[in-house]
């Protein structure tokens, strides 16, 4: 067993001299260091997030609401700016737009998400009240970094949790995090020192050349999933693309950490730690080179499409959660139109009022679409019972949504394509998407 280096204060917490919750947090931190194979703890100077309402710590380190309240009332605070990720637990309903969503909660005894009583219970207000006392900002989003209004800077050590957000922190911002965001790391302001916190581990090892100039949202999505499947845990350096937009970075990140487990990558000239290919590799030669062309992208496209019918029962957009510009552009596409099948649009709760004030919400409502926030169908545990075929524009949602039915006789079918394909499906009830090679 690794002997983790501890300060006197850390040792006191581990021995329980600072109370139950600090002891449980230190126990968790030491255990994570041992699992990661490091004897070193890094002091966090960036930001943190974790999946709420629970603590994102293993069960034997969790504590009761009463203990949390006692801690918060004592004046204890999170040591770093801390944000609430969306809940991955299927009993959590959308924060806004839950009315009339016509869906049952599998883990909630079949109760409906649009039941006002169940909605109130699922908000876990008592936990969040204590988290807020301790300084948590309730962004409730898988893309909380886009609405937080406060971002870590290059080189800062963070502790994030959301899979699609990890490469955004590491690659796009140049800050440093592993997938370990939890109550413990945010409360202590400490994390195990390994993997992406260590400079040497951040250099690219695989050179990925795209034969096709990647420039559309869907191309970035497909490229990300394809790279993830090929590279797994490796750090790729990607060439042959246009400069990605914020939305495209989010698409790439989500898809990469779905097809694989990529926490870090480089795009020379676009990401801060790679002014050149040579810099991305730290002056070393690539361990291998991967070429991604038309055949590989098409194969991924077909893999994400698994449907035997062109009749679409529902359309979902918003994985990762749509940002303000995404909402604006989508509102333009729906202006003056009316959907034929339910269209769910998902964003961050902190953007719901923005959508209302900007008139996007009114446009969506007039079109018959439903703006929701704070969750997604996969996190809610599936889709409404009447849905046999759903259309999405997200590789991540396509991949995860059918996993909500592992033991059911029911086979959910998925149409995957561009956002325009999905909008057309919502307006017509039919899928006309096709590979655009």
N, C-alpha and C positions, 0 to 999 in steps of 0.2 A: 504493500500500500504506500502511495506517495505521501511524504511528509510535507504538507503545504506550509509555506512560509507565512506566518501570521504576526501582526503587530500585537502589542500588549492589549490594545483596545479590542481587536478582533478576537483575541484569545479570551478576553473577559466575556464578550458576547457569546462565544461558543460554549463557555462554561455556565451560561445562564445568569451571569451577574448583572446583565442589563435588561432582563425580563424574558418572557417566553417567546414573543415574536422575533426579537433580534436573535435569540438562540436558534430558532427554527430557520431563519434566513441564513445565518452563518453555517449551519449544518448543511443546508442545501448548496451553498456556495462551495464549501469544502468538498462535498460529494461530486459536484460538477467538475471541479478542478481534477479530481482523481479520475473521473471518467474521461476527461479530455487529455489526461496524461501530462498535466502541468503542475508545478509546485508554486506558481506565481499568480498573484492577483493583481489586476490592473485597476487603477483608480479612474473612474469614468469622469470625463469633463465635457461630454456631449449630452445627448438626450436619450430617453428610454421610452419604450411602450411595451404593453403586454395585453394578451387577450383577457378581457374582463367578461363577466363580473367576478370570476374567481382569480386566483393568483398566478396561474401558469407555473406553479411549482408542483412537484410530485405529491401525491396525496398524503404521504406520511409527514410532509412538511407543512401542510395546510393548517389553518387555524380558524376558529369560529368568528362569527360576527361580533360576539361579545368581546373577544380578545382584540379584534380590530378596532372596535369602538373605544376600548380602554386605551389602546395605543394612540389613537387619534386625539382623544381627550387629554392625553398627557402632553400634547404639543409636538409630537413627533411629526416629521415631514419627510417627503421623498427628497433624497439628496440631489437628484438631477431633475430637470424639466421632464415630466412624465405625462404621456398621452395614452388614452384608452383606445386600444384597437377594437375593431368590431368583435362581437362575440362569435366564437366558433361553435357554440352550444345551441342545439336545435330548439331549445325552449325559449330563445330570445326572439321577440318579434321586431319588425321595423320600428324605428323611433317615430317617423312620420309616414303617412300614407298607408298605414296598416288597415284602415277601414275598408271593408269590402274586398280584401285580398283573396277571400274564398279558398283558404288553405288550412289544412289541419296539421297540428304539431304531433309528430310521431312519438316523441319522448315526453309529451305533455298529456298523455292519456287520450290522444285524439282530439283534444280541445282545439278550437279554431283560433287562428291568429287574429281574426277580426272580432273576437269576443272581447268587449271592453274590460271585463273583469280579468280575463287571462292576460290581455295586453298589459294591464297595470301590474299584475303579478310578475310578468316576465321582464319588466324593466328593472327589477332588483334595486329599487330606489334606496333601500336601507344600506346596501353595500356602497353604492356610489356616493351617498352622503358622507360616509367616512373617508372614502378615497378623495373626495373633493376637499375635505378638511386638511388632508395631508398634501394637497397641492396638485392632484391629478386634474388634467384638462380633458374633458370628455369628448374627444373627437369622434369616437365610435366609427372608425373607418379603416379599411385595409390600405387606404392611401392617405392616412392622416397627415403625412408630411406635406401634402398639397394644400391643406387647409389650416395647419397648425400655426402658421405665421411666425414660426421660429424654427430654424434649421441648424443642424450641426455644421461646422466648417471643416475644411480639409485637415485630416490628421486627428480630429477629435475622436475619442473612444466613446462608443455608444453601446446600448444594449436594447436591440429591437427584436421583434418576434415574428411579425407577418412575413411569410415566405417571399411574396412579391416585392416587399419593401426592402429586404436585405440587400439585394444588388443595387437598389436605388441609393441606399446609404453608402455602400462601398464604392460602386463604380461611378455613379452620377455625381454624388456630392464629394467623394473622396474622403469621407469619414470612415470609421472602422467599427464594424459590429459582426457578431456571430448571431445565430438564431437562438438566443438565450434570454430575450427580454422577459422579465418576471417581476413580481412584487419584490423579491429579494434583491435583485440587481439594482432596481430603481430606488428602493429604500436604503440600501447600503451604499449605493454609488460605487459599486465594485462588481467586477466580473472576472471569470477565469481568463488568464492571458494565454491565448492559443489562436491558431488558425488566422482569421482575418485581422486580428489585432497586431499580428507580427508582420513586419515589413516584407521579409523574404517570401512569405506565403502569398503575397498579393501580386507578384509578378506573373505574367502569362506563361503558360507552358504549351499551349496549343494554338497554332495559327489557323484561323478560319477565314478562307477566302470565298466570298460570294461571287458567283459568275453573273448573277443578275443584280443590277443596281437596285438595292432595296430602298423604297421610298414611300410606299403606301402603308397605312395602319395594318392592314391584313398581312402584307409581306413581312413587316417587322414581327408580327405575332407568329407567323409560320416559321420564320427564321429562328426565333427564340426557342420554339418547341423542338425544332430540328437540331439546333446546337445542344440543347439540354440533353436530348436522347444520346447524342454522340459523345459529349464531353463529360457527362455525369457530374463529378465533383471538381473537375479540372478548371483552371482559369483560362478562358479563351481570349485571344486578341482578334477582333473582327475587322476585316477589310472588305472593300467592294460595296459600300453602302453610301447613301446620302446622309446628311446630318439629321439625326432624329429630333422630332419635336418632343415636348414633355409627354404628350399622350403616347407617342411611339416608344419612348423610353419605358413607360409603364407597361405597354403591351409586351415589349421585349422581356422585361424583368419577370412579369407574371408567367409568361410562356416558358422562359428558361428554367424557372424554378418549379415548373410542372413537368416538363419533359425530362428534366434532370434536377440537380441540386446545386445550381450555380449561384454562388454568393458574390462573385466578383468577376468582372470582365473588363476589357479595354476596347475602345474604339478610337484609334489614333486621330487626334484633332478634335474629338468631341468629349472625351472623358478626361478629367484633370490630371490623372497620373500617367497619361500616355500622349505626350506631345508628338511621339513618333513610334513606329513599330519597335525600334531598337529600345526605346525607353520602356515600353510595355513589357519586354522580356528581360529587363534589367541587364541588357548587354549580352545575354546568353542566346544560344540558338534554340529555336522551338524544338520540343521533344517530338512533335509530329505536326503534319499539315493536313487540314481537312478542306476539301472543296465542296461547296454546296451549290448545286445548280437547279435547273428546272425539274429534273427527275426527283430530287430529294424533297423539294418544296411541294411538289404535286403529291408525293407519297404521304407527306404529313397532312396535307389538305384532305386527302381521302380517308386517312385514319381518323380524323376528327369529325368526319361525316358518317354517321351510322343510322341511316333511315331507309325504310323500304317504301315510304309513302311521301308524296309531295304536299299532302294536306297538313298544314301547320295549325296547331291548337293554341299556341302561345309564343310570344317573342320576348326575349330578355336581353336588355342592354345595360351594361354597367359593371363589368368585371375586368380590371379593377374599377372602383367607384369613379363615375364620371366627374371630371373637373368642371369649372365654371365655363370654360370655352367649349368643352364637349357639349354641355347642356345648351349653350347658345346655338351651336351649329346643328344640333339635333332638332331644336325648336324650329329652326328655319326649314328643315326638311318636312316637318309635320304641319307647318302653318297652312291653314285652310283645307286640311285633309281630315279624314275620319278612318280610324282603324276598324278592321273587320273582326279581328281576334284580339284578345288581351295583349297589351304591350306594357311590360314592366320596365321602368327606367330607374336605375339605382344610383344614388349619389351619397355623399357624406352629409350627416345631419347639419353640420355648420354651413352647408351650401343650400339648404332647403329654403331658408328665408331669402337668400340671394336669388334663387330661382323664382320665388314669389315676387320679390321687388323688381326684378328685371322683366317680368311678364312671361317667363318661360313656363311657369306652372300653369298659368291660364291657357297658354297655347297647347300644352300637353292635355289638359282637361278637356278643352274643346275638341281635340282630336280623339278623345276617348282613351288616351293613354294614362297610366298610373305612375306618378313619381313617388318613389319610396326612398328610404335611406337607412343606413346603419347595418345592413346585412346583405344577403344574397340568397337565391334559392338553394344553393348547395349548403350554405350555413344554416338555412331554415330546415333542411332535411329533405328537400325535394321540390316538387311542383304541385299545383292543385290536382285533385283526383281526376278531373276531366281531361287533363293533358296527357296525350299519348305521344305527341311529337312537338318538341320545342325548338325554336330557332335562336341561335346565339352568334355573336361575332367575336367570341373570346375562346382561345384555345384552352385556357384554364377552366372556364366554366363547362366547356364541352367535355373535358376530361373528368371533372369531379362530379358533375350532376348525376350521371348514371350510377356512380358509386353509392348514391343514397338509396339504391334499391338492390342490395347484394343478395338478399334472400327472398325477394318477391318473385312471384310468377310474372308479374308485370315487367315488360321490357320497354323502358323509355327510349324513344328514338330522338336523335339530335341532328338538326341541320346546322352546319357551320359555314359561315361565309362573311362577306363584307357587311358593314353597317347598312349600306344601301340595299343589299340583298335582304337584310332583316327588316328594314322599314317597308320594303315592297311586300314581304311576307305578311307583315302586320296589316297592311292595307288591303291585301287580296285574300289572305288565308291560304296561299299557296307558295311553295318554294320554287323559285326559278334561278337560284344561285348556281353558278358554275365556275370551274377553275378557269382563271384568266391568265394563261401562260404567256 
